Amino acid sequence: MSTTSHHDEKIAKMSFASVYPHYVAKVEKKGRTIAELHKVIEWLTGYTESQIQQLILDKVNFSEFFSKAQLHRNAELIKGTICGYRIEEIENALTKQVRYLDKIVDELAKGKSLEKIMR
């Protein structure tokens, strides 16, 4: 399934702060911790704990969130399907980055070890 320009634009404008509580709920529901969530976000984006908190307070959208991130060099090793989209087939760079984040949060919630998530 390929993304549309409307879909890509909607994701770009979505705030990280609005999605973050869903990430927290998803991982905690499966017995994982916020510390583990932050660890995988830090691995993917290069953000520190305090930077993540500030991005939430500033209510940055995903476009701004990823424009300032230092994506891990192994991020492209994140593969598979998330939200009905095969990550490696997504053409829009920002949408792909958001799906990377969604995928590693999903892997954390499914019990995958941090070492395997942080390829």
Backbone as a ProteinNet text record, in pm:
[ID]
protein_1_A
[PRIMARY]
MSTTSHHDEKIAKMSFASVYPHYVAKVEKKGRTIAELHKVIEWLTGYTESQIQQLILDKVNFSEFFSKAQLHRNAELIKGTICGYRIEEIENALTKQVRYLDKIVDELAKGKSLEKIMR
[TERTIARY]
84.4	0	89.5	69.6	151.9	78.1	155.5	96.1	56.4	-36.4	-77.2	-17.8	-17.8	36.2	-46	-176.7	-262.8	-222.3	-198.9	-156.5	-22.4	73.2	205.8	197.7	113.3	96.7	33.4	-63.6	-131	-31.4	54.1	155.5	254.3	297.6	394.4	340.8	211	149.9	110.7	107.5	68.6	175.3	131.8	230.5	280.2	409.5	470.8	404.1	372.4	309.8	174.4	102.8	-29.1	-18.6	90.7	109.9	183.8	270.4	353.3	273.6	160.2	84	36	10.5	-30	87.6	206.8	326.3	343.8	331.1	346.7	244.3	118.5	11.7	36.5	80	103.1	211.4	323.4	433.1	404.6	342.2	312.5	208	113.5	9.7	72.6	187.4	255.9	371.9	376.6	475.9	612.4	622.8	749.9	746.4	860.9	870.1	888.6	860.2	884.8	1034.2	1116.7	1262.5	1304.1	1244.6	1276	1226.5	1108.5	1054.9	1150.8	1194.9	1287.4	1419.4	1463.1	1589.8	1581.6	1470.3	1460.5	1437.8	1365.6	1349.6	1484.8	1561.3	1695	1784.8	1777.6	1858.5	1823.3	1695.1	1653	1684.2	1658.2	1662.3	1786.3	1856.4	1970.2	1931.3	1801.5	1756.3	1786.5	1815.8	1835.3	1699.2	1696.9	1574.6	1516.9	1601.2	1552.3	1504.9	1569.5	1524.2	1387.3	1366.8	1236.1	1128.2	1155.1	1057.5	1029	1133.9	1114.5	1033.7	1058	982.5	834	806.8	668.2	606.1	677.2	627.3	604.7	694.7	684.5	580.4	527.8	425.3	468.6	593.6	644.2	571.3	556.9	497.1	606.5	564.9	663.2	763.4	721.5	814.1	930.3	898.5	1002.5	1079.5	1008.8	1070.3	1182.7	1154.7	1256	1355.8	1321	1417.2	1536.2	1512.6	1618.6	1685.5	1629.5	1682.2	1807.9	1890.6	2007.8	1976.1	1909.5	1863.7	1980.8	1963.2	2068	2102	2229.1	2274.4	2212.2	2164.7	2102.5	1949.9	1895.7	1749.7	1690.7	1763.1	1710.1	1699.3	1754.7	1740	1604.9	1528.8	1394.1	1302.8	1251.4	1169.8	1041.9	952	828.2	708.3	597	471	424	377.2	319.3	204.3	92.4	-27.9	-67.5	-42.4	-80.9	17.5	130.3	230.2	359.4	417.5	548.6	651.1	726.3	817.8	915.1	972.9	1074.1	1018.1	886.1	823	772.4	780.3	734.5	834.1	784.7	872.6	899.7	801.4	818.7	910.4	1019.8	1121.5	1065.5	987.2	933.4	835.8	747.1	651.9	726	833.9	914	975.7	1025.1	1086.4	983.9	864.6	758.6	723.3	718.1	687.1	800.5	925.5	1036.7	1007.1	968.7	938.7	822.1	715.9	600.5	641.5	726.7	767.3	849.3	944.1	1026	944.1	845.9	756	673.2	626.1	549.9	634.7	759.4	849.1	874	890.4	908.9	786.8	669.1	545.1	525.9	578.4	563.7	668.6	753.7	848.1	985	1011.8	1143.9	1249.6	1366.1	1472.6	1525.7	1574.4	1628.8	1743.4	1825.5	1939	1893.7	1784	1733.9	1662.2	1594.4	1527.6	1631.4	1735.1	1840.8	1948	1910.5	1989	2134.1
-117.3	0	124.3	213.7	334.1	449.9	544.3	658.9	763.2	849.6	959.3	1088.6	1192	1320.1	1374.3	1349.8	1392.9	1320.4	1190.2	1109.9	1159.5	1183.4	1230.8	1367.5	1455	1588.7	1581.3	1493.5	1475.5	1428.8	1335.5	1285.9	1396.7	1474.5	1582.4	1685	1712.3	1813.6	1760.6	1629.7	1569.1	1599.5	1636.1	1667.8	1541.3	1541.8	1432	1419	1534	1534.4	1464.8	1469.8	1406.1	1254.8	1206.8	1063.4	998.3	1074.4	1022.6	948.9	1003.5	930	792.5	781	651.3	552.7	603.4	519.2	469.6	562.1	526.7	421	445	350.3	213.5	212.8	86.5	3.9	66.8	-10.2	-48.1	43.1	11.1	-99.2	-100.4	-204.7	-343.5	-348	-474.9	-498.1	-417.5	-440.1	-378.9	-290.7	-223.7	-87	-21.3	103.4	224.7	341.4	466.8	481.9	436.9	444	364.7	247.4	167.6	237.7	298.9	373.9	486.2	561.2	671.4	620.3	506.8	450.7	422.3	365	335.4	463.2	560.7	688.9	758.7	756.5	816.3	747.6	614.6	540.5	584.9	593.3	627.4	772	865.1	1007.8	1082.7	1027.8	1098.6	1198	1213.7	1305.8	1250.3	1340.3	1302	1302.2	1250.6	1249.3	1390.6	1487	1624.8	1685.5	1651.9	1702.2	1644	1516.8	1454.5	1527.7	1553.4	1624.2	1764.1	1832.8	1968.1	1964.9	1866.1	1853.2	1828.7	1754.4	1730.9	1861.7	1934.3	2061.8	2164.4	2163	2257.4	2215.9	2095.6	2042.6	2049.4	2008.9	2010.3	1905.7	1936.2	1837.5	1741.2	1634.3	1533.7	1589.3	1683.7	1744.1	1809.5	1889.9	1955.3	1854.1	1758.1	1655.1	1584.2	1540.9	1466.2	1555.9	1683.3	1772.6	1801.1	1794.8	1820.7	1692.2	1579.4	1450.9	1410.3	1333.3	1271.6	1122.8	1086.8	949.3	851.5	744.3	642.6	584.1	557.3	506.3	370.8	296.1	166	172.7	293.1	307	235.3	235.9	171	19.5	-35.5	-179.1	-211.3	-107.1	-126.8	-159.8	-279.6	-327.1	-389.8	-418.1	-483.9	-396.4	-438.8	-369.2	-302.7	-179.7	-106.8	-22.2	-30.3	44.8	16	-105.1	-144.2	-105.4	-46.1	-2.6	-79.9	-126.6	-190.2	-77.4	-68.4	43.4	63.3	-43.4	-30.1	16.8	19.5	65.9	209.5	271.8	409.7	502.7	587.4	676.6	809.4	863	990.4	972.1	1047.1	1028.7	1052.1	1157.4	1186.5	1078.3	1037.7	932.1	804.5	774.3	656	668.9	786.4	807	790.8	844.3	829.2	681.4	608.5	465.3	386.9	432.6	370.9	380	499.7	521.7	434	432.8	347.8	201.6	156.8	15.3	-21.7	64.5	26.7	31.4	121.7	123.2	-5.5	-47.1	-170.7	-291.7	-294.7	-405	-408.9	-291.9	-284	-341.4	-299.3	-346.8	-497.4	-551.2	-694.6	-779	-713.6	-788.2	-811.7	-751.5	-767.4	-704.3	-763.5	-710.8	-578	-494.4	-364.3	-382.3	-484.7	-508.4	-537.1	-609.3	-640.2	-521	-441.4	-321.8	-221	-202.7	-106.8	-179.2	-213.4	-293.5	-253.9
0	0	0	-95.5	-100.2	-33.5	17.5	84.4	-19.6	17.8	-69.4	-16.6	-99.3	-53.3	63.7	62.8	174.5	303.4	293	408	461.3	370.1	410.2	478.5	425.2	482.3	621	636.7	766.3	872.2	836.8	930.2	964.9	866.3	889.3	988.9	984.2	1070.6	1208.3	1223.9	1351.6	1457	1577	1679.9	1748.8	1777.5	1851.6	1987.8	2050.5	2183.5	2182.8	2071.3	2066.2	2051.4	1994.8	1973	2090.5	2154.1	2263.1	2371.3	2420.9	2523.6	2475.2	2346.9	2291.1	2292.7	2264.5	2273.8	2417.3	2512.9	2654.2	2693.7	2660	2695.7	2633.1	2509.5	2438.9	2506.4	2540	2599.1	2744.2	2820.2	2960.6	2971.4	2880.1	2879.2	2863.3	2797.4	2774.2	2870.8	2978.5	3082.7	3057.8	2960.1	2935.3	3003.7	3013.6	3089	2997.5	3056.3	2984.1	2958.5	3051.9	3033.2	2909.4	2890.1	2770.7	2644.1	2653.2	2540.2	2502.4	2601.7	2574.8	2518.5	2565.5	2515.9	2366	2318.4	2174.8	2093.6	2151.4	2082	2071.1	2179.7	2179.1	2076.4	2068.7	1971.5	1828.9	1797.7	1661.7	1626	1718.3	1685.6	1732	1829.6	1886.1	1994.2	2019.6	2123.7	2262.3	2355	2494.9	2564.3	2684.4	2765.7	2779	2812.3	2831.7	2699.7	2590.1	2459.9	2423	2451.6	2424.6	2504.4	2632	2716	2661.9	2615.6	2562.7	2432.6	2347.2	2222.4	2251.2	2357.5	2398.2	2447.1	2532.2	2584.1	2472.3	2373.8	2261.9	2158.4	2173.6	2082.3	1936	1912	1774.7	1690.3	1562.2	1472.9	1426.5	1360.6	1319.6	1218.4	1136.7	1041.3	1115.2	1216.2	1295.4	1380.3	1437.8	1521.1	1445.2	1323.3	1248.4	1175.9	1152.3	1087.1	1178.2	1309.7	1407.9	1458	1425.4	1473.8	1396.6	1464.1	1401.4	1388.9	1280.3	1263.2	1269.4	1344.6	1359.2	1223	1201.6	1071.1	1036	1135.5	1108.9	1100.1	1096.8	1092	970.9	860.1	739.5	753.5	860.6	887.7	951.2	986.1	1041	923.9	923.5	811.8	864.7	773.5	812.1	784.8	839.1	816.4	944.8	929.9	1041.6	987.5	1054.4	1014.6	869.6	824.9	690.2	581.6	619.4	521.4	540	430.8	435.2	437.2	544.1	566.6	450.6	403.4	299.3	164.8	150.9	26.5	35.5	152.3	169.2	101.9	13	-63.1	6.3	77.3	144.9	266	269.1	374.2	514.7	532.9	665.6	710.3	621.6	655.8	693.8	622.3	652.9	792.5	827.1	958	1070.5	1049.5	1150.1	1165	1055.8	1061.7	1126.1	1110.1	1184.2	1334	1377.9	1519.2	1563.3	1483.9	1516.4	1528.6	1438.2	1434.8	1557.6	1597.2	1713.5	1842.2	1849	1965.4	1966.2	1850.3	1837.9	1878.6	1833.4	1868.8	2019.3	2081.2	2225.7	2296.9	2253.3	2315.3	2296.9	2188.8	2162.2	2233.5	2314.1	2396.2	2336	2221.9	2160.4	2250.1	2256.9	2342.2	2287	2375.5	2333.8	2236.3	2256.7	2168.9	2025.8	2010	1876.4	1813.9	1896.6	1845.5	1796.7	1876.8	1842.4	1761.2	1643	1550.1	1544.1
[MASK]
+++++++++++++++++++++++++++++++++++++++++++++++++++++++++++++++++++++++++++++++++++++++++++++++++++++++++++++++++++++++

